[in-house]
Amino acid sequence: MRILRVVGTCLVAAIPTLILATLIVFMLQRLIPGDPAVAIAGEYATPENLERIREELGLNQPLIMQYLTWIGNAFTGDLGTSFQTGESITALVMQRLPLTALLTLMALLVAILVGLPTGVIAAQKVDTAFDRFLTTGATFGIAIPNFWLGMMLIIVFALNLGWFPGPGGVSLQDDPAGALRALVLPALALGLVGGAEICRQVRSAMVESLSTDYVRTHRAKGLSNRSIVWKHALKNSSLPFATIVGLQVSRLIGGAVVVEAVFGLSGIGSLAVEATNQRDYGVIQAVVFVAAVIVLLTNLIVDVSYRLLDPRIR
Amino acid sequence: MSLLTVEGLRVHFGHGDTQVQALHDVDLTIEPGEIVGLVGESGSGKTVTSLALMGLLDPRSSRIEGRAVLDGKELWDEKGERKTPRHEIPMAMVFQEPMTALDPVFTVGYQLMETLKVRRGMDKRAARAEALSLLDAVGISDPKARMKAYPHELSGGMRQRVMIAIALACDPKLLIADEPTTAVDVTIQAQLLDLIKKLSRERGMSVLFVTHDLGVVSETCDRMITMYAGRVVERGPVKEVLAAPGHPYTAGLLAALPSPESRGGRLATIPGRVPPPGDVVEGCIFRPRCPYAQDECRTEQKLIALTDTREVRCIRSREIDFEGVAS
């Protein structure tokens, strides 16, 4: 029951955030120079023609009306039609989203698999050479831009060693197994940086947990070191862990735009890039809307997990 | 045979040039069923002694020398390394701070049952039944409901009872209680002292009671050991020591106790402070603060026997009548 109430509260609190995020993007893209009617009809179109197109698209309405119409439709699952192709944007997004979702999930998995164990191990060996090696490595990891890491991974593992396919030509619908394999390098490029951040956070949280009085009590009780570290100290460090993983999700979605471009993947990130180039307002708005929903859902999950992980939070 | 025998216990902290010695050849024995008070100011070495016995000093920053045998088991070898796994040593500890000594994200029942599984090899069912009876034994009402409680849902006194229950789950022959009543209020303090005495009597369990409170010692303990600057300076039966202390430091601690007669006056203090570990004092370690110090105190002092049961580290003990308290 308690959890349901929390979920409800968080959902209600998410709505203003969602409206604000989409409103800002809606207004911002109107500031980009260029007219979608010109983009559709071409530079030599007659003024009557342009006017007709603007009317069809609702571009002659006041901005606030345009926004309200759009957001109203968006909440019912209708994201409008593309100015460029006339296709349903909802269908377009649904076609592109699975690849990005899979990429982000794989990258998150990479980040956790790299960050969690290294952080825990570093915390146990605080101030040893091993700990310093790991934390220095993590600092480097955070500083590496993911597009550069992506290119390096392509050069080494795709072009030289040939272990993984090179950029481009991935279709999740036609060849799921091949797509999974093709996503390994992008997931590494996207997730390793997150892994470095998770490692640092987990390490400092674990160092703190391991120096507490209750850990001394557990030692006095005779619990094994393994149980103390991986059960008790880790559960006590789970709030910072949940926080950093939640933050990573939004970072990964942002990073996916760049990494998809580097690896030639046709996910939702490259959709946003294409739409921006073509002034396809509706598509850009839709991508932002979907990204905002994902980030807000992640925050919701993090919020709920706090309450499950720490009984002191009500 | 004594339950616990400690001989020449030394603890060093740090390495190389920065190394300091916190304990100097501490000897102590505890008989089965006996409650022994370990008394001294902050910095006297009483907590270090108990942590060393429990094996809770960080081996990366400390070094242990000497010998300790509990119930026939050597606690560590010549190198100061643990010989017997901790869960096989019949010893448990209750800590000073009940607010932080329990794990905040696990239930009381889980923490108790986990101890029973490790210490006594119980399965879940047996552990559950035993945990309930232990909570009952430490005077917690409605144990079934409390099993599901998290530490933050309990008061300080209740948490300390839970700590005692966890210690009992280790089935200890020796319980080390490190100022277990310092952080709780006076009425709860009296209840906890009674509880520890009762449990000791019922289970034949020895208790090493670490405290700076001589009132607690006189109510609870059979024998007392006074420590000063990492050394034992006096030991003997509580009644005898309190009635006629043999060391000026014990006498000083006694004089500092408030009493009905001293109402309105200033409380006595011992001038100066405990020398930090590493300070070199020529001869008797207490000499700089001792009102009775003489030239003969400039030589190293050994523990000398006053009677069969009493020892004191003061060369002038026989000449001076230190003032005690009637108990």
Interface residues (C-beta under 8 A of the other chain):
Chain A: T212 D213 Y214 R216 T217 H218 R219 A220 K221 G222 L223 S224 H232 K235 N236 S238 L309 D310 P311 R312
Chain B: M54 G55 L56 P85 R86 H87 E88 I89 A92 M93 F95 E97 T100 A101 L102 D103 P104 V105 F106 E114 T115 V118 R119 Y150 H152 M163 I166 A169 C170
